[in-house]
Amino acid sequence: MRSLDSVTDNGYLSIYNRYPEGVIVQEVVLALLAKEPSHGYQLRARLREALGPIGEAMNAGQIYVTLGRLEKAGLVECEREPGLPDRPDRKVYALTAAGQQRVAGWLAEVSWPGLAPTEFHLKLVAAAAGRLADPLMIVDAQRRELLRLLRDAQRAAMDEPDGTTAGLLLEGVALRLQADLRWLEACERHWTSHQKGQP
């Protein structure tokens, strides 16, 4: 019989890891910069466009905080672009070689990012916009990983006696994974249509 600790250690519950509310995932910003060097306000506009109503709550200054951290980490570099007489100079951010490597690793990552798969959605948008990877291949890799997690969770649930709290939690994990797999089917339909030039 598998204990709840064993289930946690094997990663069945890792899909519930969440990023702090309001924090922009650094890899999303890096992936958007992979398309072309950009100003901070341009990156924020792209994020808001990709997120729709969800992006309306995004802190306007958070993008600059994230860019500052990425610059200190050596993942982006910036140059000042001469401004107009009535405007200050503006910073243009670009990826470094280390930043490009970070993006490549993130695109290949198959961990599941919490209750609302916003990061995964942005990964697909950034991959398509920058022609970094085929969104359908990313969806397929993620589906294989979720199917593996689902099989493991179902096996663990079958090993639990009826009526245990661990069994109830494992049932919830399995149902969540099934819902996520259905959402991936919707992602596949969307990006298939997108590649065919349909709206």
C-alpha positions, 0 to 999 in steps of 0.5 A: 500500500502506498502512503500519502508521503510516497505519493507526494515524493513521486511527484503526483501532487507536484502539479499543485505547485503555484507561483505567487500571485502577480509574479511574472514567470521569468521564462515567459519574459525570456521567451518573448524576448527570443523573438526580438529585442524589446522595450519593457512596455512592449513586453507588457503589452504582449503579455496582456494581449496573450492573457486577455482579461487575466492580464488586466490585473497585472502590475504595471511595474512587475515587468520591469522588476522581472527584467531587472532580475533577469539582467542581474542574472546575466540572462538579458542585457539592455542598451539605452535607445536615444529618446526624443526631446520630451521623452527620456532614453528608453532601455531595449532588452535582448537575450544573452546566450545564457538567456537563450539556453534558459528558454530552450530548457523551459520549452522542453520542460513538462512539469505542470504549473498549478491550478490555472495553466497560464504559464503553459498557455504563454509558453505556447503563445511565445513558442509560436510568436518567436518560432521557437518550437512547434506548439503542437509538439509542446502540447504532445509532450505535455500530454504524454507527461500528464498521462504518465502522472494519471496512470501513477495516480490511478495505481496509487489510488487502487492500492489505497483501502476504500474510504481513506483520506489519501484515496480521496486526495488521489481521486481528486488528483486523477480527476484534475489530470483528466480535466487538464488532458481535455484542456490539452485537446482544446489547445491542440485543436486551437493550434492546429487551426492556427497553423492552417490559417484559420481564426 
